[in-house]
Amino acid sequence: MYPQQYLACAASLGLAASITIVLQLQLAMVCPGAAALDGNSTNGGMQHLHFFMHDDYTGPRPTAVLIVNGTGAPLRDDVRFGDTVVMDDVLTEGPSRGSRPVGRAQGTYVTASMEAGRPAMLLSMNVVLTDYAPYTGSTVAVMGRNDVMEPVRELAVVGGTRKFRMAIGYVLWKTASFKGKYAVLELDIYLRAP
């Protein structure tokens, strides 16, 4: 809405609506990007990123390393409550490890659930796009609960840098394959940035 439309609408709706509309107008003037986040734009302003993450505990150069051993009985396999892992996993455009690399997933995950047979992780990571035009050099900050027993998990996009500065959105996270201690995860990231 243009300022004249806000004021005309406010005049026709009364005092309470007037205050709300004036506040919206002030927000639009102070933070122009906020209007793009209201979901009313033509395509909702959502961007979609898609790639595969290779999480590997094995081999001479693992990309995920256990740095804190949890306590108590194993919840599933050898996963314990409190296990803390740091990762620097490669992201590729396809599910094969030989696919073109597009970035890195760098961060930590901690087993934060005590439910036997159902380990859930608290995940905190930066998706660093190294060769993913037109977003090369940008990052996406992701955080949330990864219930590994669910076929699709949803995590939150809580920020980013460069083209994704102040991004909001979500990640749909699926296990594409899992062999021993090597997992391939499929990530669909949906986000908006002002």
MARVEXTOR-11177 format. One record per residue: residue in three letters; z, x negated, y of N, C-alpha, C in turn. Coordinates in steps of 0.02 Angstrom, whole numbers, padded with zeros to 5 digits, always signed. Atoms other than C-alpha are relative to their C-alpha. Example, Ala and Ser with C-alpha at 12.3 -4.5 7.8 and 13.67 -1.06 7.14 Angstrom:
! residues 2
ALA+00000-00045-00059+00390-00615-00225+00000-00045+00060;SER-00003+00042-00059+00357-00684-00053+00037+00039+00055;
! end
This chain:
! residues 194
MET+00000-00041-00059+00000+00000+00000+00000-00044+00062;TYR-00001+00034-00065-00034-00054+00178+00062+00024+00039;PRO-00059-00019-00038+00111-00050+00304-00005+00070+00029;GLN+00008-00066-00030+00039+00106+00388+00011+00055-00053;GLN-00009-00048+00054+00035+00197+00220+00073+00007-00019;TYR-00072-00002+00015+00217+00150+00184+00036+00043+00052;LEU-00035-00035-00053+00272+00217+00353-00017+00074+00000;ALA+00020-00070+00003+00172+00379+00339+00033+00035-00059;CYS-00032-00028+00060+00239+00408+00164+00074+00009+00012;ALA-00071-00003-00015+00417+00371+00223+00015+00059+00045;ALA-00011-00055-00047+00402+00496+00365-00004+00068-00036;SER+00009-00064+00034+00346+00634+00246+00053+00013-00054;LEU-00047-00009+00056+00481+00604+00114+00073+00006+00020;GLY-00069-00006-00021+00642+00598+00214+00035-00067+00000;LEU-00037+00061-00012+00779+00470+00245+00009-00044-00061;ALA-00012+00041+00060+00823+00412+00067-00064-00034-00023;ALA+00064+00029+00021+00642+00387+00020-00024-00050+00051;SER+00021+00046-00054+00611+00306+00189+00031-00068-00009;ILE-00035+00063+00009+00742+00174+00156-00030-00039-00059;THR+00029+00033+00059+00670+00137-00017-00068-00029+00016;ILE+00068+00023-00016+00493+00123+00048+00002-00058+00049;VAL-00006+00055-00048+00545+00012+00194+00023-00063-00036;LEU-00022+00058+00038+00637-00103+00072-00057-00028-00042;GLN+00058+00024+00038+00482-00112-00038-00050-00036+00045;LEU+00045+00032-00048+00378-00154+00114+00026-00069+00020;GLN-00029+00064-00018+00499-00291+00165-00007-00050-00058;LEU+00008+00044+00057+00496-00363-00012-00073-00024-00006;ALA+00071+00019+00004+00305-00361-00012-00018-00051+00054;MET+00015+00048-00053+00303-00455+00154+00033-00067-00013;VAL-00036+00062+00013+00433-00584+00103-00025-00035-00062;CYS+00020+00028+00064+00372-00608-00075-00064+00034-00023;PRO+00062-00034+00016+00188-00559-00087-00016+00002-00074;GLY+00014+00001+00071+00179-00608-00270+00036+00054-00039;ALA-00038-00051+00035+00306-00474-00315-00042+00061-00016;ALA+00043-00058+00012+00174-00339-00299-00041-00008-00064;ALA+00040+00012+00060+00075-00421-00440+00040+00010-00063;LEU-00041-00006+00060+00223-00403-00557+00017+00072-00017;ASP-00021-00069+00012+00237-00214-00548-00038+00033-00057;GLY+00036-00027+00057+00115-00187-00692-00053+00052+00019;ASN+00049-00051-00021+00002-00073-00587-00068-00029+00016;SER+00065+00029-00014-00139-00196-00563-00049+00019-00055;THR+00052-00023+00045-00304-00167-00653+00014-00018-00073;ASN-00013+00021+00069-00261-00269-00809+00074-00015-00011;GLY-00071+00014+00006-00074-00277-00780+00017-00072+00019;GLY-00012+00069-00019-00096-00458-00727+00023-00045-00057;MET-00024+00039+00057-00054-00518-00903-00053-00052-00020;GLN+00042+00053+00029-00124-00682-00969+00019-00005-00073;HIS-00013+00008+00072-00139-00712-01156-00018-00071-00021;LEU+00011+00067+00028-00119-00885-01233+00010+00005-00075;HIS-00005-00004+00074-00144-00912-01420-00010-00070-00029;PHE+00007+00064+00035-00114-01067-01525+00049-00003-00058;PHE-00041+00010+00059-00025-01136-01678+00045-00061+00010;MET-00050+00053-00008+00132-01243-01683+00015-00029-00069;HIS-00011+00035+00064+00159-01373-01820+00069-00032+00001;ASP-00069+00023+00001+00345-01398-01856+00011-00038-00065;ASP+00000+00042+00059+00366-01544-01976+00063-00043-00003;TYR-00061+00039+00012+00531-01613-02043-00013-00060-00045;THR+00013+00049+00053+00445-01730-02164-00046-00056+00024;GLY+00048+00054-00013+00339-01888-02172+00030-00056+00041;PRO-00024+00059-00037+00352-02053-02081+00014+00015+00074;ARG-00011-00017-00071+00344-01969-01908+00012+00075+00007;PRO-00014-00071-00006+00430-01799-01915+00000+00022+00074;THR+00001-00026-00068+00409-01689-01761+00061+00043+00015;ALA-00062-00038-00008+00573-01595-01789+00055-00039-00037;VAL-00053+00041+00028+00737-01687-01819+00067+00035+00008;LEU-00068-00027-00001+00910-01621-01865+00045-00051+00036;ILE-00043+00047-00037+01029-01698-01737+00074+00017-00006;VAL-00070-00021+00012+01189-01598-01775+00002+00040-00064;ASN-00009-00037+00062+01243-01542-01948+00050+00057+00012;GLY-00046-00056-00005+01319-01369-01950+00054-00004-00053;THR-00056-00001+00048+01475-01325-02048-00004+00062-00044;GLY-00004-00058+00043+01514-01204-02187-00053+00000-00054;ALA+00047-00008+00056+01416-01143-02335-00071+00010+00026;PRO+00070-00012-00021+01226-01142-02327-00014+00075+00006;LEU+00020-00070-00010+01155-00979-02259-00061+00017-00042;ARG+00061-00007+00040+00988-01003-02347-00028-00070-00010;ASP+00022+00068+00017+00919-01157-02434+00053-00049+00024;ASP-00050+00048-00025+01004-01299-02340+00015+00010+00074;VAL-00013-00016-00070+01020-01213-02170+00072+00023+00008;ARG-00070-00017-00012+01197-01202-02101+00010+00023+00072;PHE-00018-00021-00067+01276-01116-01952+00016-00061+00043;GLY-00011+00056-00045+01271-01237-01805-00050-00057-00006;ASP+00052+00052+00005+01126-01344-01867-00040-00001+00066;THR+00037+00007-00064+01040-01411-01710-00058-00047-00011;VAL+00062+00037+00010+00861-01473-01713-00034-00011+00067;VAL+00042+00015-00059+00761-01559-01576-00072-00007-00026;MET+00069+00001+00023+00572-01542-01585-00047-00023+00055;ASP+00057+00017-00043+00413-01610-01510-00062+00013-00043;ASP+00053-00022+00046+00285-01511-01611-00067+00005+00035;VAL+00068-00006-00027+00098-01518-01586-00022+00073-00002;LEU+00032-00066-00003+00006-01359-01534-00074-00010-00008;THR+00071+00005+00012-00170-01334-01598-00034+00068+00010;GLU+00036-00063-00011-00306-01204-01567-00010+00039-00065;GLY+00006-00033+00064-00318-01165-01754+00059-00016-00045;PRO-00058+00010+00044-00196-01159-01901+00001-00068-00036;SER+00004+00065+00034-00256-01325-01976+00029-00055+00044;ARG-00028+00057-00037-00163-01483-01926-00056-00041+00031;GLY+00057+00036-00026-00335-01557-01897-00036+00035+00057;SER+00031-00036-00056-00379-01425-01766+00012-00037+00065;ARG-00005+00032-00065-00402-01477-01586+00070+00011+00030;PRO-00065-00007-00032-00231-01514-01506-00007+00026+00072;VAL+00002-00028-00068-00197-01413-01347+00065-00012+00038;GLY-00063+00011-00035-00016-01458-01309+00056-00018-00047;ARG-00060+00016+00038+00162-01487-01368+00051+00056+00011;ALA-00057-00044-00005+00312-01376-01402+00062-00045-00003;GLN-00056+00046-00005+00465-01474-01345+00063+00038+00016;GLY-00063-00034-00013+00644-01413-01357+00048-00006-00058;THR-00051-00001+00053+00786-01368-01473+00005+00069-00031;TYR-00022-00063+00030+00837-01235-01595+00064-00012-00038;VAL-00067+00004+00029+01012-01200-01658+00009+00061-00045;THR-00016-00056+00043+01062-01094-01807+00061+00035+00029;ALA-00052-00035-00038+01165-00964-01714+00024+00063-00035;SER-00021-00058+00038+01188-00830-01848+00040-00022-00060;MET-00041+00017+00058+01322-00832-01982-00016+00045-00060;GLU+00018-00047+00053+01238-00696-02088-00034-00036-00058;ALA+00027+00034+00059+01209-00764-02263-00069+00027-00018;GLY+00068-00019+00020+01027-00762-02318-00046+00016+00058;ARG+00040-00019-00058+00967-00726-02140+00013-00045+00060;PRO-00013+00043-00058+00977-00878-02028-00044+00018+00059;ALA+00036-00013-00062+00928-00841-01849+00014-00058+00048;MET-00005+00057-00045+00897-00976-01721+00000+00022+00073;LEU+00007-00004-00072+00928-00986-01536-00050-00054+00019;LEU+00054+00046-00015+00767-01066-01475-00006-00008+00076;SER+00013+00016-00070+00740-01152-01308-00054-00054+00001;MET+00054+00050+00002+00574-01240-01280-00046+00007+00060;ASN+00054+00001-00049+00441-01290-01157-00066-00007-00037;VAL+00068+00006+00026+00261-01259-01205-00038-00041+00053;VAL+00032+00047-00046+00172-01408-01125-00075+00000-00016;LEU+00072-00005+00013-00016-01377-01109-00035-00063+00024;THR+00031+00064-00017-00106-01544-01116-00077+00004+00001;ASP+00073-00007+00002-00285-01484-01153-00017+00074-00014;TYR+00008-00072+00009-00294-01295-01129-00025+00029+00067;ALA+00030-00021-00064-00412-01258-00983+00001+00076+00006;PRO-00011+00033-00065-00387-01188-00855+00074-00014+00015;TYR-00072+00007-00010-00199-01211-00882+00027-00070-00015;THR-00021+00068+00016-00195-01397-00925+00048-00026+00054;GLY-00051+00026-00045-00040-01477-00849+00054+00050+00016;SER-00051-00052-00011+00055-01313-00841+00047+00003-00059;THR-00048-00011+00054+00210-01271-00942+00023+00072+00001;VAL-00030-00066+00007+00288-01111-01006+00068-00010-00032;ALA-00068+00004+00027+00477-01098-01034+00014+00061-00042;VAL-00011-00054+00048+00524-00994-01187+00072-00005-00025;MET-00067-00002+00027+00695-00939-01246+00010+00065-00038;GLY-00014-00062+00035+00760-00815-01372+00025-00011-00070;ARG-00025-00001+00069+00815-00769-01547-00058-00001-00048;ASN+00052+00006+00050+00706-00823-01691+00031+00017-00068;ASP-00024-00023+00066+00755-00720-01845-00054-00017-00050;VAL+00053+00027+00042+00656-00819-01972-00020+00046-00057;MET+00017-00046+00054+00659-00676-02099-00046+00057+00023;GLU+00044-00052-00026+00562-00558-01985-00073-00025+00000;PRO+00071+00022-00001+00371-00561-02000-00024-00017+00071;VAL+00018+00014-00069+00352-00554-01810+00065-00001+00041;ARG-00058+00005-00043+00484-00615-01689-00023+00002+00073;GLU+00017-00003-00071+00486-00584-01501+00050-00042+00039;LEU-00041+00043-00042+00551-00715-01380-00021+00011+00072;ALA+00013-00013-00071+00558-00713-01190-00031-00061+00034;VAL+00025+00051-00046+00453-00811-01067+00046+00005+00061;VAL-00050-00001-00053+00582-00861-00936-00019-00043+00060;GLY+00022+00040-00056+00480-00970-00819-00058-00044-00019;GLY+00055+00047+00012+00352-01107-00807-00012-00043+00061;THR+00019+00043-00055+00270-01234-00695-00075+00004+00013;ARG+00070+00000-00024+00105-01257-00602-00028+00071+00000;LYS+00031-00067-00002-00005-01106-00642+00047+00054-00026;PHE-00047-00049+00027+00143-01022-00729+00068-00003+00035;ARG-00062+00003-00038+00275-01053-00595+00028+00072+00006;MET-00035-00065-00003+00402-00908-00602-00030+00052-00048;ALA+00031-00046+00048+00313-00833-00754+00053+00043-00035;ILE-00040-00044+00042+00386-00686-00850-00045+00027-00055;GLY+00040-00028+00054+00329-00613-01015+00036-00007-00067;TYR-00029+00004+00067+00354-00628-01202-00046-00038-00046;VAL+00037+00036+00052+00300-00724-01356+00007+00038-00065;LEU-00002-00026+00069+00253-00647-01523-00010-00060-00045;TRP-00006+00061+00039+00297-00779-01651-00003+00018-00073;LYS+00009-00015+00071+00237-00774-01832-00003-00064-00040;THR+00007+00057+00045+00251-00892-01979-00068+00006-00034;ALA+00067-00001+00031+00071-00931-02029+00003-00029-00070;SER-00010+00030+00066+00123-01044-02174+00065-00041+00000;PHE-00062+00037+00007+00278-01130-02241+00000-00034-00067;LYS+00001+00038+00062+00278-01269-02370+00054-00054+00005;GLY-00055+00048-00002+00438-01365-02404+00034+00001+00068;LYS-00029+00004-00067+00495-01423-02233-00054-00007+00053;TYR+00055+00000-00048+00327-01402-02146-00022+00072+00013;ALA+00018-00068-00017+00294-01240-02054-00055+00000+00053;VAL+00050-00012-00051+00143-01180-01957+00016+00069+00029;LEU-00019-00062-00034+00188-01047-01828-00056+00021+00047;GLU+00051-00027-00045+00066-00935-01736+00034+00030+00061;LEU-00030-00023-00063+00110-00903-01553-00051+00038+00040;ASP+00037-00039-00048+00039-00764-01446+00045+00009+00060;ILE-00041-00004-00061+00106-00783-01270-00034+00046+00050;TYR+00024-00047-00050+00086-00640-01147+00044-00009+00062;LEU-00041+00014-00058+00140-00680-00970-00036+00017+00065;ARG+00025-00010-00068+00120-00648-00785+00033-00052+00044;ALA-00029+00044-00050+00146-00769-00643-00021+00025+00069;PRO+00018-00026-00067+00154-00717-00459-00049-00046+00035;
! end
